[in-house]
Amino acid sequence: MKTVLLRGGPVGLHRVHRVAGSELPEKVTVAYYGLHVHFVPTGDVEVVDGDELPVFQWSYSTAIAE
């Protein structure tokens, strides 16, 4: 598991997020109140609670199909 920092997107979304795998993904997608919220890597790193986390920036949102 990798931990990343999400920047932008919905106000209530948790900013520290865990993703599966040992490699950083090309995109992070989070389900949030009927939406898929998509984030892309910025190449930046921020320190959160002493850990250096890669930063992913909000890119766009899509509705979750039922």
Number of C-alpha atoms within 10 A of each C-alpha: 10 14 17 22 22 22 19 13 17 13 7 7 16 12 16 13 15 12 15 10 9 9 9 15 13 9 13 21 17 15 14 14 11 11 14 17 21 19 23 18 21 12 9 12 15 13 11 11 7 7 10 14 19 18 22 24 19 20 16 13 17 11 12 12 7 4
